[in-house]
Amino acid sequence: MARCHTVKPRLALHMPKKISDVAIERVPSLRNRISSFQSKLAIAHYAHGTVTDYCHALYKAVVYIGKLPDDFSQDDVDGYLQSMLSRKPMPAEAQFKHFVYGLKCYRQTMGCPELRGLSLPKIRREKKLPRILSFQQAMRLLGACSLYSKTLLSVIYDCGLRAFEACNLKWNDINFDRQQVHVKKGKGGKDRIVPVSPETLVVLKVYRKNYPSKNCIFKEFGKDAPITPSFIRARLKEGLVKAGLDTSLTTHSLRHSYATHLLEAGEDIQTVQQRLGHKSVSTTMIYLHLAKIEKRQCVNLISNNLRMLNNGTPKV
């Protein structure tokens, strides 16, 4: 007689609420105010990433303070900043900037009185160098990935892209003949042209046959929408696990690795600056601390230059 097997019901998975939903639940009138704020910034041509960062920071502040940003007092702001400073581990400096600059922008845009005491707190922390992959590790990562992830991470690494730049990449941004990628509206809304290797272009052509699309290169599975930075993080972590590498590395680690490997291959610092889209070369200089650049033999200027002048000798 056949045994009767009872099927256990699956437990429903409760996804954590988005911080935006939590903030609106706490202060319902925030929904219309933040929507108006986003519209005004869009009209003013603010970068999408900037709008997202500002709003995310404001949502977290609203959850903590329990008021509209319009009604924040200086004491409210000081208390919130103090709570951020006392967290373990302390939030990244960028989070302080997103809140302070985001709140300033919100109050100015929405016609609220200025908070004269609103400024970035002094943050004392150890200056740590960026974490990178070696070239061999980067190749191991790409080799362990599926076609989709391999193409996505190859383009990010080979072109030194930021996560949001990869999300916005379109097919007409890639010039297969000139082997170049046109990065549009990068940080600060600036465009730049970066070279892309023939090997990555081959991978892109194979990818296009398997994942055809008219506009955006990378779309989320089952959706007619571009990917998000969180989607890239998930694909990266999956690849790091398969390759047996440190899973705490981030998408930006690929960009750090790109810059470091360029310097190690002999590229000059100003060219690396231009490829990364850095406003100041001082930002790019940090990679000199990471790159393993072999010291050349001591250069004797007079000797070297005289050899170029038909082996002449100085007159005495």
Residue pairs with C-beta under 8 A, 6 or more apart in sequence:
19 56
19 59
19 60
19 63
20 34
20 55
20 56
20 59
22 59
22 63
23 30
23 58
23 59
23 60
23 62
23 63
24 30
24 31
26 62
26 63
26 66
27 62
27 66
27 67
27 68
29 68
30 62
30 68
33 68
33 69
33 70
33 110
34 55
34 58
34 59
36 110
37 55
37 106
37 109
37 110
38 51
38 55
40 109
40 110
41 50
41 51
41 54
41 105
41 109
42 51
44 109
45 189
47 185
47 187
47 188
47 189
48 164
49 164
49 187
53 94
53 98
53 102
54 98
54 101
54 102
54 105
54 106
55 102
56 98
57 95
57 98
57 99
57 102
57 103
58 69
58 99
58 102
58 103
58 106
60 99
61 69
61 72
61 80
61 99
61 103
62 68
62 69
64 80
64 83
65 72
65 76
65 79
65 80
67 76
69 103
69 106
69 107
69 110
69 112
70 107
70 110
70 112
72 103
72 115
73 115
74 115
74 116
74 117
74 118
77 103
77 115
77 117
77 118
78 117
80 99
81 96
81 99
81 100
81 121
84 90
84 91
84 95
84 96
84 99
85 121
85 123
90 123
90 125
93 123
93 125
96 120
96 121
96 123
97 120
100 118
100 119
100 120
103 115
103 118
104 115
104 118
106 112
107 113
107 114
107 115
108 114
129 286
129 289
129 290
130 252
130 253
130 256
130 286
130 287
130 290
131 246
131 249
131 253
131 256
132 253
132 256
132 257
132 260
132 290
133 141
133 245
133 249
133 253
133 254
133 257
134 257
135 257
135 261
135 264
137 243
137 245
138 157
138 254
138 257
138 261
140 243
140 244
140 245
141 153
141 239
141 240
141 243
141 245
142 150
142 153
142 154
142 157
142 239
143 150
143 243
144 239
144 242
144 243
145 153
145 235
145 238
145 239
145 242
147 203
147 206
147 207
147 210
148 207
148 211
148 235
149 235
149 236
149 238
149 239
150 203
150 239
151 203
151 204
151 206
151 207
151 218
152 166
152 218
152 227
152 232
152 235
153 235
153 236
153 239
153 254
154 200
154 203
155 161
155 166
155 169
155 181
155 196
155 200
155 204
155 217
156 163
156 166
156 232
156 251
156 254
156 255
157 254
157 255
157 257
157 258
158 196
158 197
158 200
158 258
159 181
159 183
159 194
159 195
159 196
159 200
159 258
160 194
160 255
160 258
160 259
160 262
160 275
160 276
161 169
161 183
161 255
162 186
162 187
162 252
162 255
163 229
163 232
163 233
163 251
163 252
164 229
165 183
165 186
166 218
166 227
166 232
167 218
167 226
167 227
167 228
167 229
167 232
168 184
168 185
168 216
168 226
169 181
169 183
169 216
169 217
169 218
170 215
170 216
170 217
171 208
171 213
171 214
171 215
171 217
173 181
173 182
173 183
173 184
174 180
174 181
174 182
174 196
174 201
174 204
174 217
175 181
175 182
176 201
176 205
179 195
179 196
179 197
179 198
179 201
180 193
180 194
180 195
180 196
181 193
181 194
181 195
181 196
182 191
182 193
183 191
183 192
183 193
183 194
183 277
184 191
185 191
186 192
186 277
187 277
188 279
190 277
192 274
192 275
192 277
194 275
195 275
204 217
211 219
213 219
216 225
216 226
218 226
218 227
219 225
219 226
219 227
220 226
220 227
220 228
220 231
229 251
232 251
233 250
233 251
236 249
236 250
236 251
236 254
237 247
240 246
240 247
240 249
241 247
255 276
256 287
256 290
259 272
259 275
259 276
259 284
259 287
260 287
260 290
260 291
262 271
262 272
262 275
263 269
263 272
263 287
263 288
263 291
263 293
264 291
264 292
264 293
269 281
269 284
269 285
269 288
270 281
272 284
272 287
273 280
273 281
273 283
273 284
276 283
276 284
278 284
302 314
306 312
306 313
306 314
